[in-house]
Amino acid sequence: MENEKTTIGIIGSGNVGGTLGKKWAKAGYKILFSSRHPEELSGLVKAAPIHRRFP
């Protein structure tokens, strides 16, 4: 078995989703953020160590 943590997808990256995503990312999980307004996620992407980015 690979020694890699689960990828967590967050639908709705506002106050709650963004905070949880940053905490899970710091814990080593791979995070996928989704939002109705992806152009507003740049600050969140910089604050969390994102491993993947999707258009």
PyMOL CGO cylinders between C-alpha atoms (Angstrom):
from pymol import cmd
from pymol.cgo import CYLINDER

trace = [
    CYLINDER, 0.00, 0.00, 0.00, 1.23, 3.44, -0.90, 0.3, 1, 1, 1, 1, 1, 1,
    CYLINDER, 1.23, 3.44, -0.90, 2.10, 5.71, 2.03, 0.3, 1, 1, 1, 1, 1, 1,
    CYLINDER, 2.10, 5.71, 2.03, 0.00, 8.62, 0.76, 0.3, 1, 1, 1, 1, 1, 1,
    CYLINDER, 0.00, 8.62, 0.76, -2.90, 10.38, 2.46, 0.3, 1, 1, 1, 1, 1, 1,
    CYLINDER, -2.90, 10.38, 2.46, -6.34, 10.72, 0.96, 0.3, 1, 1, 1, 1, 1, 1,
    CYLINDER, -6.34, 10.72, 0.96, -7.33, 13.52, -1.39, 0.3, 1, 1, 1, 1, 1, 1,
    CYLINDER, -7.33, 13.52, -1.39, -10.16, 15.63, 0.05, 0.3, 1, 1, 1, 1, 1, 1,
    CYLINDER, -10.16, 15.63, 0.05, -12.46, 17.58, -2.26, 0.3, 1, 1, 1, 1, 1, 1,
    CYLINDER, -12.46, 17.58, -2.26, -14.15, 20.66, -0.82, 0.3, 1, 1, 1, 1, 1, 1,
    CYLINDER, -14.15, 20.66, -0.82, -17.24, 21.99, -2.56, 0.3, 1, 1, 1, 1, 1, 1,
    CYLINDER, -17.24, 21.99, -2.56, -17.76, 25.56, -1.48, 0.3, 1, 1, 1, 1, 1, 1,
    CYLINDER, -17.76, 25.56, -1.48, -14.52, 27.18, -0.40, 0.3, 1, 1, 1, 1, 1, 1,
    CYLINDER, -14.52, 27.18, -0.40, -15.88, 30.02, 1.69, 0.3, 1, 1, 1, 1, 1, 1,
    CYLINDER, -15.88, 30.02, 1.69, -15.15, 30.62, 5.37, 0.3, 1, 1, 1, 1, 1, 1,
    CYLINDER, -15.15, 30.62, 5.37, -15.80, 27.07, 6.58, 0.3, 1, 1, 1, 1, 1, 1,
    CYLINDER, -15.80, 27.07, 6.58, -14.55, 25.12, 3.55, 0.3, 1, 1, 1, 1, 1, 1,
    CYLINDER, -14.55, 25.12, 3.55, -11.47, 27.32, 3.14, 0.3, 1, 1, 1, 1, 1, 1,
    CYLINDER, -11.47, 27.32, 3.14, -10.51, 27.01, 6.80, 0.3, 1, 1, 1, 1, 1, 1,
    CYLINDER, -10.51, 27.01, 6.80, -10.97, 23.25, 6.85, 0.3, 1, 1, 1, 1, 1, 1,
    CYLINDER, -10.97, 23.25, 6.85, -9.01, 22.90, 3.60, 0.3, 1, 1, 1, 1, 1, 1,
    CYLINDER, -9.01, 22.90, 3.60, -6.05, 24.88, 4.95, 0.3, 1, 1, 1, 1, 1, 1,
    CYLINDER, -6.05, 24.88, 4.95, -5.99, 22.80, 8.13, 0.3, 1, 1, 1, 1, 1, 1,
    CYLINDER, -5.99, 22.80, 8.13, -6.20, 19.50, 6.25, 0.3, 1, 1, 1, 1, 1, 1,
    CYLINDER, -6.20, 19.50, 6.25, -3.51, 20.64, 3.80, 0.3, 1, 1, 1, 1, 1, 1,
    CYLINDER, -3.51, 20.64, 3.80, -1.19, 21.47, 6.72, 0.3, 1, 1, 1, 1, 1, 1,
    CYLINDER, -1.19, 21.47, 6.72, -1.88, 17.97, 8.05, 0.3, 1, 1, 1, 1, 1, 1,
    CYLINDER, -1.88, 17.97, 8.05, -0.57, 16.57, 4.75, 0.3, 1, 1, 1, 1, 1, 1,
    CYLINDER, -0.57, 16.57, 4.75, -3.77, 15.79, 2.87, 0.3, 1, 1, 1, 1, 1, 1,
    CYLINDER, -3.77, 15.79, 2.87, -4.14, 16.66, -0.80, 0.3, 1, 1, 1, 1, 1, 1,
    CYLINDER, -4.14, 16.66, -0.80, -6.95, 19.20, -1.18, 0.3, 1, 1, 1, 1, 1, 1,
    CYLINDER, -6.95, 19.20, -1.18, -9.14, 19.99, -4.17, 0.3, 1, 1, 1, 1, 1, 1,
    CYLINDER, -9.14, 19.99, -4.17, -11.03, 23.27, -3.77, 0.3, 1, 1, 1, 1, 1, 1,
    CYLINDER, -11.03, 23.27, -3.77, -14.16, 24.01, -5.79, 0.3, 1, 1, 1, 1, 1, 1,
    CYLINDER, -14.16, 24.01, -5.79, -16.14, 27.23, -5.91, 0.3, 1, 1, 1, 1, 1, 1,
    CYLINDER, -16.14, 27.23, -5.91, -18.78, 29.04, -7.94, 0.3, 1, 1, 1, 1, 1, 1,
    CYLINDER, -18.78, 29.04, -7.94, -16.24, 31.88, -8.15, 0.3, 1, 1, 1, 1, 1, 1,
    CYLINDER, -16.24, 31.88, -8.15, -12.84, 30.27, -8.80, 0.3, 1, 1, 1, 1, 1, 1,
    CYLINDER, -12.84, 30.27, -8.80, -11.27, 33.65, -9.56, 0.3, 1, 1, 1, 1, 1, 1,
    CYLINDER, -11.27, 33.65, -9.56, -11.70, 34.50, -5.86, 0.3, 1, 1, 1, 1, 1, 1,
    CYLINDER, -11.70, 34.50, -5.86, -9.67, 31.49, -4.69, 0.3, 1, 1, 1, 1, 1, 1,
    CYLINDER, -9.67, 31.49, -4.69, -6.20, 32.93, -5.36, 0.3, 1, 1, 1, 1, 1, 1,
    CYLINDER, -6.20, 32.93, -5.36, -5.65, 33.96, -1.72, 0.3, 1, 1, 1, 1, 1, 1,
    CYLINDER, -5.65, 33.96, -1.72, -6.80, 30.55, -0.50, 0.3, 1, 1, 1, 1, 1, 1,
    CYLINDER, -6.80, 30.55, -0.50, -4.56, 28.76, -2.97, 0.3, 1, 1, 1, 1, 1, 1,
    CYLINDER, -4.56, 28.76, -2.97, -1.56, 30.77, -1.75, 0.3, 1, 1, 1, 1, 1, 1,
    CYLINDER, -1.56, 30.77, -1.75, -2.40, 30.09, 1.93, 0.3, 1, 1, 1, 1, 1, 1,
    CYLINDER, -2.40, 30.09, 1.93, -2.82, 26.32, 1.56, 0.3, 1, 1, 1, 1, 1, 1,
    CYLINDER, -2.82, 26.32, 1.56, -0.11, 24.04, 0.13, 0.3, 1, 1, 1, 1, 1, 1,
    CYLINDER, -0.11, 24.04, 0.13, -2.13, 22.90, -2.87, 0.3, 1, 1, 1, 1, 1, 1,
    CYLINDER, -2.13, 22.90, -2.87, -0.79, 19.84, -4.66, 0.3, 1, 1, 1, 1, 1, 1,
    CYLINDER, -0.79, 19.84, -4.66, -3.03, 20.03, -7.74, 0.3, 1, 1, 1, 1, 1, 1,
    CYLINDER, -3.03, 20.03, -7.74, -4.81, 22.74, -9.65, 0.3, 1, 1, 1, 1, 1, 1,
    CYLINDER, -4.81, 22.74, -9.65, -7.70, 22.14, -12.03, 0.3, 1, 1, 1, 1, 1, 1,
    CYLINDER, -7.70, 22.14, -12.03, -9.19, 24.64, -14.47, 0.3, 1, 1, 1, 1, 1, 1,
]
cmd.load_cgo(trace, "trace")
